[in-house]
Amino acid sequence: MSWNDDISYAMTLVRHLTIPIGGWPLQKYNKFTLVRHVLSSFGLSVVVIVQYLELYYNCTSAYANLDALTLLACGILALTKITWFRIYADNLTCNYSSAINDYRAIDTEKKRIIMREHAFWGRVICIIALLISYVDSVIFIVGHAQLSSEEAKVNMTIFGHQAGYAIPSTCTLAHFHISTSLYLVIFALEYIYLVIMCISNHGSDSVFLHIALHVCGQLKILKANFINFDVTSPEVHERFNTLILRHDHLIRMTRKLAEIISFVLMVQLFVSSMLICIVGFQFIIALTTSDYGMMSKSFLVLSAFLIQLTLYSVVGDYLKSQMEEVAMSVYQSAWYDFPAKVTRNIAFIMMWAQLPIKLQAGNFIVMDLGTYVSILKTSASYLSVLRVMVET
């Protein structure tokens, strides 16, 4: 497809972010795309297995085991996202194809401003994902490599190599003879797959949240069309029926998004809640012992998961409010001047708005600001109890 300036502004960043892992919805699903997806999935599976073995052998310190547990959870989450988004690729493709048609159909400057505003926030999410993917990867590697190197120097007979690895893999690789050249290859592969893990995790978030924001922008435009509906112009019924069909189309697109994200959000909530508590406890211990390196690493991990929860909660709450406000926009129009044939349709629009489609985790936990605040309050209470136990 040919892209105009508006489409390029909205989608170029998220496209470049997800193409390496085969996650771009509008790509050609050929053998080359499948190879990229298989390689990413295979690498993430290897990382998850290695982290499980690290915890099983348990030959390193508690800090190294916490690193392994963190990467195990992150690997499972990343693998779930790229697999689930691949299974429901048609849903994402429909939404992104619809978005391209929306950008090509811009006919007023007001629409362009609204769509550019939502595209801007989509770009901000992509930039945040890129920063987290690369900065966190580098800092995590430096922190863990230093930790595992210090442990190896203490007991050379167990670890077998003085240099530290990029990710927790000392116990697993201790069973093999690792030469210097092989060590460099392993370190490079571990770094590459750590970056792929971050991109699979946060890049998948960018793909979903970007298109969810676009749907919010289209609902905002639809509300403005309802409020400013001109009753004096001819063909009132046909023009109002066009708005009804547009509302139905946006409902179907939103339902496709909710279908994709339900299971992913359930895994995301479980993993994030667990790691916020575990890494938060690690941060408290590091704060007590004045271990600034561990404090920095723990803070970055906490920030990454809190940012994920924040973005999903804010976008989910915004989408829900936009769906609900469609009924109010119809009520604010000059509905009392509509022909009787048109007025009958208003009741159905309001009925749909009373049952807004929401982003839900497992189809039972609504992802909005209320859920986000509850998670933060529960985590903070748990960490405050642990802090008191440590200090006493």
C-alpha positions as CSV (number, residue, x, y, z in Angstrom):
1,M,0.0,0.0,0.0
2,S,1.1,3.6,-0.7
3,W,1.3,5.7,2.4
4,N,0.7,9.4,2.6
5,D,2.3,11.8,5.2
6,D,-0.4,11.2,7.8
7,I,-0.1,7.4,7.6
8,S,3.7,7.6,7.7
9,Y,3.6,9.9,10.8
10,A,1.3,7.5,12.6
11,M,2.7,4.1,11.7
12,T,6.4,4.3,10.7
13,L,7.8,4.0,14.3
14,V,5.6,1.1,15.3
15,R,6.3,-0.6,12.0
16,H,10.1,-0.4,12.5
17,L,9.8,-1.5,16.1
18,T,7.9,-4.8,15.3
19,I,9.2,-5.9,11.9
20,P,12.4,-7.6,13.4
21,I,10.2,-10.0,15.3
22,G,7.6,-10.5,12.5
23,G,4.9,-8.7,14.5
24,W,3.9,-5.9,12.1
25,P,0.2,-6.5,11.3
26,L,0.3,-5.2,7.7
27,Q,3.4,-7.2,6.6
28,K,3.2,-9.9,3.9
29,Y,2.9,-13.2,5.7
30,N,5.4,-15.1,3.7
31,K,8.2,-17.6,4.6
32,F,10.6,-14.8,5.5
33,T,8.1,-13.4,8.0
34,L,7.5,-16.8,9.4
35,V,11.3,-17.4,9.9
36,R,11.6,-14.1,11.8
37,H,8.8,-15.1,14.1
38,V,10.1,-18.7,14.6
39,L,13.6,-17.5,15.4
40,S,12.2,-14.9,17.9
41,S,10.0,-17.6,19.5
42,F,12.7,-20.2,19.6
43,G,15.2,-17.7,21.2
44,L,12.7,-16.7,23.8
45,S,11.9,-20.3,24.6
46,V,15.6,-21.0,25.1
47,V,15.9,-18.1,27.5
48,V,12.9,-19.3,29.5
49,I,14.3,-22.8,29.7
50,V,17.7,-21.6,30.8
51,Q,16.2,-19.4,33.5
52,Y,14.2,-22.3,34.8
53,L,17.3,-24.4,34.9
54,E,19.1,-21.6,36.8
55,L,16.5,-21.7,39.5
56,Y,16.4,-25.5,39.5
57,Y,20.2,-25.8,40.0
58,N,20.3,-22.9,42.5
59,C,24.1,-22.6,42.6
60,T,24.3,-18.8,42.7
61,S,23.3,-16.1,45.2
62,A,19.8,-14.9,46.0
63,Y,20.4,-11.8,43.8
64,A,21.2,-13.9,40.8
65,N,18.2,-16.1,41.4
66,L,16.0,-13.0,41.5
67,D,17.5,-12.0,38.1
68,A,16.7,-15.4,36.8
69,L,13.1,-15.3,38.1
70,T,12.6,-11.8,36.6
71,L,13.8,-12.9,33.2
72,L,11.8,-16.1,33.4
73,A,8.6,-14.1,34.0
74,C,9.5,-11.6,31.3
75,G,10.3,-14.3,28.8
76,I,7.0,-16.0,29.4
77,L,5.2,-12.7,29.0
78,A,7.0,-11.8,25.8
79,L,6.5,-15.3,24.3
80,T,2.8,-15.1,25.2
81,K,2.4,-11.8,23.4
82,I,4.1,-12.6,20.2
83,T,2.4,-16.0,20.0
84,W,-1.1,-14.6,20.8
85,F,-0.7,-11.7,18.5
86,R,0.3,-14.1,15.7
87,I,-2.7,-16.3,16.3
88,Y,-5.1,-13.3,16.2
89,A,-3.1,-11.5,13.4
90,D,-6.3,-11.1,11.4
91,N,-7.9,-9.0,14.1
92,L,-4.9,-6.6,14.1
93,T,-4.7,-6.6,10.3
94,C,-8.4,-5.6,10.1
95,N,-7.9,-2.7,12.6
96,Y,-4.7,-1.4,10.9
97,S,-6.3,-1.7,7.4
98,S,-9.3,0.2,8.7
99,A,-6.9,2.9,10.2
100,I,-5.2,3.3,6.8
101,N,-8.6,3.8,5.2
102,D,-9.5,6.4,7.9
103,Y,-6.3,8.4,7.2
104,R,-7.0,8.3,3.4
105,A,-10.6,9.5,4.0
106,I,-9.6,12.7,6.0
107,D,-11.7,15.5,4.5
108,T,-11.5,18.2,7.2
109,E,-8.7,19.8,9.2
110,K,-10.5,19.1,12.4
111,K,-10.4,15.4,11.8
112,R,-6.7,15.6,10.9
113,I,-6.0,17.4,14.2
114,I,-7.8,14.8,16.3
115,M,-6.1,11.9,14.4
116,R,-2.7,13.5,14.6
117,E,-3.2,14.0,18.4
118,H,-3.9,10.3,19.0
119,A,-1.1,9.3,16.6
120,F,1.3,11.5,18.6
121,W,0.5,9.6,21.8
122,G,1.0,6.4,19.9
123,R,4.4,7.6,18.8
124,V,5.2,8.5,22.4
125,I,4.4,4.9,23.5
126,C,6.7,3.6,20.8
127,I,9.5,5.8,21.9
128,I,9.0,4.7,25.5
129,A,9.1,1.0,24.3
130,L,12.4,1.7,22.5
131,L,14.0,3.3,25.5
132,I,12.9,0.5,27.8
133,S,14.1,-2.1,25.4
134,Y,17.6,-0.9,24.8
135,V,18.4,1.1,28.0
136,D,17.1,-1.6,30.4
137,S,18.8,-4.3,28.4
138,V,22.2,-2.6,28.7
139,I,21.8,-1.8,32.4
140,F,20.6,-5.3,33.2
141,I,23.5,-6.9,31.4
142,V,26.1,-4.7,33.0
143,G,24.6,-5.3,36.5
144,H,24.2,-9.1,36.1
145,A,27.6,-9.5,34.3
146,Q,29.3,-7.8,37.2
147,L,27.4,-9.9,39.8
148,S,28.1,-13.2,38.1
149,S,31.8,-12.3,37.5
150,E,32.3,-11.5,41.2
151,E,30.7,-14.9,42.1
152,A,32.9,-16.7,39.6
153,K,36.0,-15.3,41.0
154,V,35.0,-16.5,44.5
155,N,34.5,-20.1,43.5
156,M,36.1,-20.9,40.1
157,T,35.6,-24.7,40.5
158,I,31.8,-24.4,40.4
159,F,31.4,-21.7,37.7
160,G,34.2,-22.6,35.4
161,H,34.6,-19.1,33.9
162,Q,35.6,-15.8,35.5
163,A,33.7,-13.6,33.1
164,G,30.1,-12.9,33.8
165,Y,27.2,-13.7,31.4
166,A,24.7,-11.3,30.1
167,I,21.8,-13.1,31.6
168,P,21.6,-15.7,34.4
169,S,23.1,-18.9,32.8
170,T,26.1,-19.7,35.1
171,C,24.7,-22.8,36.6
172,T,23.4,-24.2,33.3
173,L,26.6,-23.6,31.3
174,A,28.9,-24.8,34.2
175,H,28.3,-28.3,32.8
176,F,30.1,-27.5,29.6
177,H,33.6,-26.4,28.7
178,I,33.3,-22.8,27.6
179,S,36.3,-21.4,25.8
180,T,36.9,-17.7,25.4
181,S,35.7,-17.5,21.8
182,L,32.6,-19.5,22.7
183,Y,32.0,-17.3,25.7
184,L,31.9,-14.2,23.4
185,V,29.5,-15.9,21.1
186,I,27.2,-16.9,24.0
187,F,27.4,-13.4,25.5
188,A,26.5,-11.8,22.2
189,L,23.5,-14.1,21.6
190,E,22.3,-13.6,25.2
191,Y,22.4,-9.8,24.6
192,I,20.5,-10.1,21.3
193,Y,17.8,-12.2,22.7
194,L,17.5,-10.0,25.8
195,V,16.8,-7.1,23.4
196,I,14.4,-9.3,21.4
197,M,12.6,-10.1,24.7
198,C,12.2,-6.5,25.4
199,I,11.0,-5.7,21.9
200,S,8.6,-8.7,21.9
201,N,7.2,-7.4,25.2
202,H,7.0,-3.7,24.8
203,G,6.8,-3.7,21.0
204,S,3.7,-5.8,21.2
205,D,2.3,-3.3,23.7
206,S,3.0,-0.5,21.2
207,V,1.2,-2.3,18.3
208,F,-1.9,-2.8,20.4
209,L,-2.0,0.5,22.3
210,H,-1.3,2.4,19.1
211,I,-4.3,1.0,17.3
212,A,-6.5,1.3,20.4
213,L,-5.7,5.0,20.6
214,H,-6.7,5.3,16.9
215,V,-10.1,3.8,17.6
216,C,-10.5,6.3,20.5
217,G,-9.8,9.1,18.0
218,Q,-12.4,7.7,15.6
219,L,-14.9,7.6,18.4
220,K,-14.1,11.2,19.3
221,I,-14.7,12.2,15.6
222,L,-18.0,10.2,15.6
223,K,-19.2,12.0,18.7
224,A,-18.5,15.4,17.1
225,N,-20.4,14.3,14.0
226,F,-23.4,13.3,16.2
227,I,-23.3,16.6,18.1
228,N,-23.0,18.8,15.0
229,F,-25.4,16.8,12.8
230,D,-27.2,19.2,10.5
231,V,-30.9,18.5,10.4
232,T,-31.6,21.2,7.8
233,S,-29.6,19.6,5.0
234,P,-31.2,17.1,2.7
235,E,-31.0,13.3,3.0
236,V,-31.2,13.3,6.8
237,H,-32.0,9.6,7.1
238,E,-29.1,8.5,4.8
239,R,-26.5,10.7,6.5
240,F,-27.6,9.6,10.0
241,N,-27.6,6.0,8.9
242,T,-24.0,6.5,7.7
243,L,-23.1,7.6,11.3
244,I,-24.9,4.5,12.7
245,L,-23.0,2.2,10.4
246,R,-19.7,4.0,11.4
247,H,-20.6,3.4,15.1
248,D,-21.3,-0.3,14.3
249,H,-17.9,-0.5,12.5
250,L,-16.0,1.0,15.5
251,I,-17.8,-1.4,17.9
252,R,-16.7,-4.4,15.8
253,M,-13.1,-3.1,15.6
254,T,-13.0,-2.6,19.4
255,R,-14.5,-6.0,19.9
256,K,-11.7,-7.5,17.9
257,L,-9.1,-5.7,20.0
258,A,-10.8,-6.9,23.2
259,E,-10.7,-10.4,22.0
260,I,-7.0,-10.3,21.3
261,I,-5.9,-8.7,24.6
262,S,-8.0,-10.7,27.1
263,F,-5.6,-13.6,27.7
264,V,-2.5,-11.4,27.3
265,L,-3.8,-8.9,29.9
266,M,-4.5,-11.8,32.4
267,V,-0.9,-13.0,32.0
268,Q,0.4,-9.4,32.2
269,L,-1.5,-8.7,35.4
270,F,-0.3,-11.9,37.1
271,V,3.4,-11.4,36.1
272,S,3.4,-7.7,36.8
273,S,1.8,-8.1,40.3
274,M,4.2,-10.9,41.2
275,L,7.3,-9.0,40.0
276,I,6.3,-5.7,41.5
277,C,6.2,-7.4,44.9
278,I,9.4,-9.5,44.4
279,V,11.5,-6.8,42.9
280,G,10.1,-4.2,45.3
281,F,11.3,-6.4,48.2
282,Q,14.7,-6.6,46.5
283,F,14.7,-2.8,46.3
284,I,13.9,-2.6,50.0
285,I,16.8,-4.9,50.9
286,A,19.2,-2.9,48.6
287,L,18.0,0.3,50.2
288,T,18.7,-1.2,53.7
289,T,22.2,-2.3,52.7
290,S,23.0,0.8,50.6
291,D,23.6,-1.3,47.5
292,Y,23.1,1.4,44.9
293,G,23.8,-0.8,41.9
294,M,21.0,-3.2,42.9
295,M,18.7,-0.3,43.8
296,S,19.2,1.1,40.3
297,K,18.5,-2.2,38.6
298,S,15.5,-2.9,40.8
299,F,14.1,0.6,40.2
300,L,14.4,0.2,36.4
301,V,12.6,-3.2,36.4
302,L,9.8,-1.8,38.6
303,S,9.5,1.3,36.4
304,A,9.2,-0.9,33.3
305,F,6.3,-3.0,34.7
306,L,4.6,0.0,36.2
307,I,4.8,1.8,32.9
308,Q,3.2,-1.2,31.2
309,L,0.3,-1.3,33.7
310,T,-0.1,2.5,33.5
311,L,-0.3,2.6,29.7
312,Y,-2.8,-0.3,29.5
313,S,-4.9,1.2,32.3
314,V,-5.0,4.7,30.9
315,V,-5.8,3.6,27.4
316,G,-8.4,1.1,28.6
317,D,-10.1,3.7,30.7
318,Y,-10.0,6.2,27.8
319,L,-11.5,3.7,25.4
320,K,-14.3,2.8,27.8
321,S,-15.1,6.5,28.4
322,Q,-15.2,7.2,24.7
323,M,-17.6,4.3,24.1
324,E,-19.9,5.5,26.9
325,E,-19.9,9.1,25.7
326,V,-21.3,8.3,22.3
327,A,-24.8,8.2,23.9
328,M,-24.3,11.6,25.5
329,S,-23.2,13.0,22.1
330,V,-26.4,11.8,20.5
331,Y,-28.4,13.4,23.3
332,Q,-26.6,16.7,22.8
333,S,-27.6,16.8,19.1
334,A,-30.8,18.4,17.8
335,W,-32.6,15.0,18.1
336,Y,-35.9,16.7,18.8
337,D,-35.9,18.1,15.2
338,F,-35.1,14.7,13.6
339,P,-37.7,13.0,11.5
340,A,-39.6,10.2,13.3
341,K,-37.9,7.6,11.2
342,V,-34.5,8.8,12.3
343,T,-35.5,9.3,16.0
344,R,-36.3,5.6,16.4
345,N,-32.6,4.7,15.8
346,I,-31.4,6.9,18.6
347,A,-32.6,4.5,21.2
348,F,-30.5,1.7,19.7
349,I,-27.4,3.9,19.8
350,M,-27.9,4.6,23.5
351,M,-28.5,1.0,24.3
352,W,-25.2,0.1,22.7
353,A,-23.5,2.8,24.6
354,Q,-24.8,1.4,27.9
355,L,-22.8,-1.7,27.3
356,P,-19.4,-0.4,26.3
357,I,-16.7,-2.8,25.1
358,K,-13.9,-2.8,27.6
359,L,-10.4,-4.1,27.7
360,Q,-10.6,-7.0,30.2
361,A,-8.1,-9.4,31.6
362,G,-9.5,-12.9,31.2
363,N,-12.9,-11.4,30.5
364,F,-13.6,-10.6,34.2
365,I,-11.1,-7.9,35.3
366,V,-11.7,-4.5,33.6
367,M,-8.5,-2.8,32.8
368,D,-9.1,0.8,33.8
369,L,-7.7,3.3,36.3
370,G,-9.7,1.8,39.2
371,T,-8.0,-1.6,38.7
372,Y,-4.6,0.1,38.4
373,V,-5.1,2.0,41.7
374,S,-6.2,-1.3,43.4
375,I,-3.0,-3.0,42.2
376,L,-0.8,-0.2,43.4
377,K,-2.6,0.0,46.8
378,T,-2.3,-3.8,47.4
379,S,1.4,-3.9,46.3
380,A,2.2,-0.9,48.5
381,S,0.6,-2.5,51.5
382,Y,2.5,-5.7,50.9
383,L,5.8,-3.9,50.5
384,S,5.2,-1.8,53.6
385,V,4.7,-5.0,55.7
386,L,7.9,-6.5,54.3
387,R,9.8,-3.3,55.0
388,V,8.8,-3.4,58.6
389,M,9.9,-7.0,58.9
390,V,13.3,-6.2,57.4
391,E,13.8,-3.2,59.7
392,T,12.9,-5.2,62.8
